[in-house]
Amino acid sequence: MYKWIWFLIFSPMLLAALKTQMELPWSALPKTPPIPKDNPMTPEKVYLGRQLFMDPRLSKDGTVSCNSCHNVMASGGDNRAFSAGVGGKLGGRSAPTVWNSAFHTVQFWDGRAISLEEQAKGPMINSSEMGMENHQSVVDRIEKIEGYVSQFKKVFGVKEITIDKVAKAIAAYERTLITPNSPFDRYAKGEKKAMSAQALRGMNTVIEVGCVGCHTGANFNAPEGLAMGEGFYQKFPTFTDNEYVKKYKFEEDLGRGGVTKNEEDNHFFRVPTWRNIALTAPYFSNGSVKTLEEAVKVMAKVQLNKDITANQVADIVEFLKALTGKRPKQQMPSLPPDPAGMSLVDG
């Protein structure tokens, strides 16, 4: 007994681990995300949304789908610095992962959409993404596909197809893209051997260094209880007198300021999730950093003005890897046929 008392008193590492365990600034990922009252989920709606998410016919030239940039067979993104849209056009930012996006309180890097429903509408009419002229042209195209017409009527109870119904179906599917049961989640639920000793050191380090000022909550990107539509933003870069800011061109993107046109919002971004971050390179809104190790060093210096050691970097990376959850199995849906290709004919 006395040996255990001595060990507790003279083992700062153990005490730190016990303290961290008791005061975790994060929680396990919930099994279900918030679901808006005006868009209840049904299996039929989710399946329709999955079809629309995978269907390139929602793009101008029939080549780009939502899944092109948010590949649910892999990282939920496309692992490119800039995503390619219709005609090979490149967008201005790296595509964030769609995994667990249902827990974001706002969507897009700059928070310009307050819901998954609103976000789903944006890429369809973005000239660098799916390139459709307007939302009515999206609806017109869907209405030319008989299978979709019957499905929309079954799912929504009315014959009329609208862009809001299209977005609701896609959003319903996206709310199924949840990745629970990561080593961290199991640890947070009491499985104390779910994370390695190095990952536990990394967890303590991100708390001690100050990363939890932004990366908190179940999705590691907003405080618990923050209402949907109420974005959680952080200025990036915060500290600019270092080599990384110029090297990676961090000051070129105005972030939220580009949306609000308010100088006070310049360089503010929605805090990205840490979940599955080991799968989502390259990093930052411009995809300028290729490795997780470099991203950790960059964040410590640019956001906290701290130079961390190689051992600290390695420990933090190991903890971040422990946030990789179990992705639900995805199966490509059967798309409603359009044998004559009439949906892609204008007029």
RARATA-V49433 format. One record per backbone hydrogen bond with DSSP energy under -1.0 kcal/mol. CO is the residue of the C=O (numbers start at 1). NH is the residue of the N-H. E is the energy in kcal/mol with one decimal. If there is no record, write none. Layout:
# RARATA-V49433
CO,NH,E / CO,NH,E
This chain:
# RARATA-V49433
1,5,-1.9 / 2,6,-2.6 / 3,7,-2.3 / 4,8,-2.3 / 5,9,-2.2 / 6,10,-2.4 / 11,15,-2.3 / 12,16,-2.8 / 13,17,-2.2 / 14,18,-2.6 / 15,19,-2.5 / 16,20,-2.6 / 17,21,-2.4 / 18,22,-1.8 / 19,23,-1.5 / 25,217,-2.1 / 36,39,-1.7 / 42,46,-2.6 / 43,47,-2.3 / 44,48,-2.1 / 45,49,-2.7 / 46,50,-2.3 / 47,51,-2.2 / 48,52,-2.4 / 49,53,-2.5 / 50,54,-1.7 / 53,67,-1.7 / 55,58,-1.4 / 56,59,-2.0 / 66,70,-1.6 / 71,74,-1.5 / 71,76,-2.5 / 76,98,-1.4 / 77,71,-1.7 / 83,91,-2.5 / 85,88,-1.8 / 86,89,-1.6 / 89,85,-3.7 / 98,101,-1.9 / 100,103,-1.9 / 101,104,-1.4 / 105,229,-3.3 / 107,113,-1.2 / 108,111,-1.2 / 109,270,-3.2 / 113,107,-3.4 / 115,119,-2.3 / 116,120,-2.3 / 122,125,-1.2 / 123,126,-1.0 / 123,130,-2.2 / 124,132,-2.7 / 126,129,-1.9 / 126,131,-2.3 / 129,86,-2.7 / 130,60,-3.2 / 135,139,-2.1 / 136,140,-2.9 / 137,141,-1.7 / 138,142,-2.1 / 139,143,-2.5 / 142,145,-1.9 / 145,149,-1.7 / 146,150,-2.0 / 147,151,-1.7 / 148,152,-3.0 / 149,153,-1.7 / 150,154,-1.8 / 151,155,-2.8 / 152,156,-2.9 / 153,157,-1.5 / 162,166,-1.9 / 163,167,-2.5 / 164,168,-2.3 / 165,169,-2.1 / 166,170,-2.1 / 167,171,-2.7 / 168,172,-2.2 / 169,173,-1.9 / 170,174,-2.4 / 171,175,-1.6 / 173,176,-2.1 / 174,177,-1.5 / 176,178,-1.9 / 177,100,-3.1 / 180,326,-3.4 / 182,186,-2.4 / 183,187,-2.2 / 184,188,-3.2 / 185,189,-1.3 / 186,191,-2.8 / 187,190,-1.8 / 190,192,-1.5 / 191,194,-2.0 / 196,200,-2.2 / 197,201,-2.0 / 198,202,-2.5 / 199,203,-2.3 / 200,204,-2.3 / 201,205,-2.4 / 202,206,-2.4 / 203,207,-1.3 / 204,208,-2.6 / 205,209,-3.2 / 206,210,-1.1 / 206,211,-1.6 / 210,213,-1.7 / 211,214,-1.6 / 211,215,-2.2 / 214,216,-1.5 / 216,222,-2.0 / 217,220,-1.4 / 223,226,-1.5 / 227,230,-2.1 / 232,271,-2.2 / 234,269,-2.0 / 240,242,-1.8 / 243,247,-2.0 / 244,248,-2.7 / 245,250,-1.9 / 249,252,-1.1 / 254,257,-1.6 / 254,267,-2.7 / 255,258,-1.4 / 256,259,-1.5 / 256,260,-2.4 / 257,261,-2.1 / 262,265,-2.2 / 263,266,-1.6 / 265,257,-1.2 / 265,268,-1.8 / 267,236,-3.7 / 268,256,-3.2 / 269,234,-2.1 / 274,277,-2.0 / 276,279,-2.1 / 283,289,-1.4 / 284,287,-2.1 / 285,94,-3.2 / 289,283,-3.2 / 291,295,-1.9 / 292,296,-2.2 / 293,297,-1.8 / 294,298,-2.7 / 295,299,-2.6 / 296,300,-2.1 / 297,301,-1.9 / 298,302,-3.5 / 299,303,-2.1 / 300,306,-2.5 / 302,239,-3.2 / 309,313,-2.4 / 310,314,-2.5 / 311,315,-2.3 / 312,316,-2.7 / 313,317,-2.7 / 314,318,-1.8 / 315,319,-1.9 / 316,320,-2.7 / 317,321,-2.2 / 318,322,-1.0 / 320,323,-1.5 / 321,324,-1.6 / 322,184,-2.4 / 323,276,-1.2 / 338,341,-2.3 / 341,344,-1.1 / 342,345,-1.6
